[in-house]
Amino acid sequence: MKPLVAATLIAALAPAVPATSAAPGPAPAPAAAGPDCPPAAARVRPGSQVRERNELTPAEATGVERELRALLDRLGLLAPQAPSPRDPSPRPPYRAEGRVNVPVYFHVLHDGASGNVSRATVQRQIEVLNRAHAGSGARAAATGFTFTLKGVTRTDNAGWYRDPERHEATFKPRLRKGDARTLNLYSADMGEDLLGWSTFPWKYRAEPKMDGVIVHPGSLPGGTIPNFDQGHTATHEVGHWLGLYHTFQDGCGGEGDRVADTPAERDPANGCPDGRDTCPTPGKDPVHNYMNYSHDKCMHEFTRGQSTRMHQIWTAYRAGNGSV
């Protein structure tokens, strides 16, 4: 990947009159240095030298799924089960029906003109999210989720913009709006390796102010990062925010991404390798799925199984704040 120079952002991302304004305040005191690897659920550029922590370990995922199952059981929303001597009457399936409208606050972090993306670009990103969740094509599911932009804040703070990992615990509590059902989407320059990262919904109860998604401004529609400039980094990260794992979770073994209609995949896709088949189990790799690492132009689907999981997790963790 050609290195990204911060100056190239200035010409492509013209500043605009802010929709709302967040006062930058005094520069924050330096925070403790972050980990030497990206946050869980990060999207990493192919060829990155950053050590990946982009999916949960099998043990971590098992713990999450155990808690999720208990919540869904209490809500009566478990997936169908085959009859057994202990449970001769299988539960009916949970159906992801209806629509969920998600309010969105977009927080533009910038350093003067650098990163001060226009409101039009922000609106195009919301449109990309809505098209992705509307579904098109044979396998693409209409998930029932829509996204409505409620406001844009702008904060001119060089430290926050140029080192969001280090300052995340400072700017998120100051800027975040809404509750568990509100998507807070931030843009900041995270360097040459990361495209974005997200929190998972089951983290909200413990750290509500940290909930949200951060993306590189160069990954927004019309951005400056080759092959990742159509806005699907945000689509991918919002998928994590709604509870989806990567399609390559657990590789060819284990229980994968816990979605039956996304075939197992050994490792993330790069580019658009149609026909790739890395696991012996049935089905070609889901290289067109938004939860892969394919180029933006290659991504065009969530599946029905992913839609069902998003609605289950929304009900368990966001609609009721995970307190059922």
N, C-alpha and C positions, 0 to 999 in steps of 0.2 A: 504494500500500500504506500502510495506516495505520501511523504510526511505532510501534515497539515500545518501551515504557518498561520499564526494568529492574524497577521495583517491581511490575509486573503479574505477574512470574514467581513472586513469593513466595506469593501466594494459590493459584496453580495447581499449584505444584510443592512439595508439603509435604516437609520433611525426614524421613528415616527412620533407624532404627538401622543403621549400616553393616554390610555383610556382612564386609568386611575393611577394614582401615584403612591409609592411607598417611600417614606423618608429614609434615606440611607443611614443617617445617624453617624456617630463616630465609628472609625474603623475598629472592629472587634479585636480584642486581645488574641494573640495566636493561640489556637487550640492545640491540644496534644496531637502529635502525629498519628495519622490513621494507620490501618494495617497495610502490609506490603502487597496486598492483593485486592481486587475489586470487590465491592459488596455482593452479597448473594443476590441472584437474579439480575446480574449485570449482563449487558450485551457487549461483547468484545469484538473488535475488528479482526478479521482473519489475518494471521501472521503476527498477531500481537505477541510480545514477549512477556506480557503480564500473566502471572499464574492465575488460572481460572478457579473461581468459586461460584460457578454459574448455575449449579443445580445442587439440591440438597443431597447429602449422602443417603444411601438406602435406609440407614437407621433413622436419620432425621425425618425423611419422608414417611416412614412407617409410623413414627410418633404423631406427625401431623394428621395422617389419615385415621389413626385410632381416635384422636380427639374429634375430627370431623364426623366420623361415623357415629360417635356418641351424641353429638349435637343433632345430626340428622335423624337419629333414632328417636330422640325426644320430640322432634318436630313432626315425626311421621313421614319423613321424606327420603327414606332409604331406597336405593335402587332395588329392582326385583331380585329375589333369592329363590333358588331351587328348593323344593320341599326336602325336608330332612326329618329323621326321627324326633329331633328336638324341636323342630318348627315345621309342622306339616302344612301350614298355610302361608305360602310366600307372600310378601308384601307387594302391593301394586307398584308399578314403576313411578318414579318422580318425573313429571313432564315439565320441561322448560317452556311454559306458555306465558303469554302476556308480554308486556313491555316494561322496561326499567329505564327511566330517564335520569342520567347522571349529570348533576351540575358540575361545571369545571371552572376553576380559577387558575389562570395561567400567570406564573410569576417569572418575569423576564429579569434575570440577573445580567448586568453588563458592566463594562469598563469604558465609560464614555461612549463613543460610537461602536466600539467592538461588542458584538453580541446584542445590540439594542434592536432586536428584530421588530418588524412592523406589525401593526395590528392585523393587516391583511394576511401576513404569513401565519400568524397565530390562528386566524379564522380558517385558513386553508388546512392547517393541521387538524382542527376539529372536524372539518369536512372529510379528511382522510379517515379519521377514526369512524365516522358514521358510515362511510362507504364500506369499510372493512367489515363492520358488524351487520351491514344490510345483506351481505351474501350475494354471490352470483356464480354461475357455473354449476357443474354436476355435483361436486362434492362440497361446495361452499355453503355454509349454513347461515341463515339470518338469525343472529343470536337473540334479538329482542332488546339489545342494549342500544340506547342512543345517548348522545353527549351534547350538552348545551352550554355554551360559553357564558358565564355569568359576570366575569370581570377579568381585567388584566392589571397587574401591578408591575412597576418598574423600579429596580433598585440599582443605583450606580455605586458599586462597591467592587473594586478591583480584586480584593482578596476572595470574596465570595464567588465572584465570577470565574476566576482563574484557578481556584483550588476548592471546588465544591465538596470534595470528599472530606477535606480537613475542616471545613466550616459548616457542614451540613447540620450539625447539632445546634448551631447558632442561628442560622437564617430560617430554618424550617419553623421552629416555635414562634418566631416573630412574624412570619408571613402567612402561615397556614390559616385557611378559613374553612368553616363548615364542620360537619361531623363525619362519621364513618362512611356515609353515602356520598361524600363530596370528593371529587378527584382534584387534587392539587398537583399541577403539572409545572415543573420548573425547567428553565433552560440555562445552561452554564457550560463553559469550556472545560472539558475534563481531559484535555490533552490528546495524544495521538493514539491511545490504545482503547479507550472506552467510548462507546456510543450512548450509553444510558444505563440506568438501573432503577429498580423499583422495590418497594416494600411489599410483603405478602399480607393478605387480609387478616390472617391469624395473629399478626403482630400488633394489630391496632389496639387491643385492650391494654397491653402493657406499655405501649409507646404511641399514644394517639397523635402527638404533635409531630412525630417523625414520619407519619403516613404520607405516601405520595410517590411521584415519579419524577426523575430528573433525566433530561435528554440534552445532547449536544446541539447547539443551535445550527451547526452545519448539517445535522440530520433532518431538519425540518424541510417541508416541501420547498423545492428550489434552492436547497442548501449547497454547501461547498464540498461535501465529502463524496467522492466518486462511488457510485453503486449503492450508496446509503443516503440518498438525497430526496426521497419521495415521501418521507414522513412515517415509514413503517417501523422505525426504531420506537416511536411512541406507541404504535399499534402493538408491537411486541411487549413493551414494558407494561402497558395498560393491561395486557393479557395476564401478566404476573400479578398486577394489582387486583385483578378479578379472580385470582386463584389458580391459574394454569401453570404447570411446569413446562420446561422445555420438552420438545418432542423426543429428544435424546436422553431424557432422564433415565438413569440406571443402565444405559447402553442396551446391549442385547439380552441382559439378564434381569433378574428382579421383576418388579411390577411396572416398570416404565413410568409413563406420565399419568397413569390411572385413568386413561381414556381409551375405550375399546376400539374406536375407529381411527386411531392414529397408529400405524404400524411401528413396531420397534425399530430403533435406529441406533447404530453403534456410537456415532459421534456426529457433531454438527456438520451441516452441509455448508459448502463454500461456493459462491456463484449460483449457478442454476443447473445442477447435475441431474437432469431428467433421467429416470430409469435407474438411478442408484439404488442398490439393494445390499445393505451391509449386515443384515441379520438373517439367520436361517429360518425364522418364523415367517408366516405368510405376509405378503404385502411389500410393495416397494417403499423406500424411504419417503416420508412426507415432506419433500423438499419445498413444496409450495405453501406449507403451513406457516402462518405468522409466528409460531413459536419455535421456528428453526432459526438458523443464522444465515440463510440464503440472502442474495442480493434483493434489494427492495422490489425490483421489477419482476422478480420470480415469485414473490409472495402474493397470494390472493385467496387464502381460505382459512376459516375456522371450520371445524366439523360439528355435526350435531352432538356428538359426545362431548366436545369441548363446551358447546353452548349449554348443555345440561349441567356440566360441572360448574360453569360460571354462575348459573342460577342457584344451584345448591349452595355454593359457597357464599353468594350474595345474601341468601336467606339466613345462613348460619352465622355469618360474621359481620355483615355490613347492615342489612336491614334491621337486625336486632342488636347490633354491636357485639355479637358473640357472647351475649349474656344469658341466653336461654337456659 
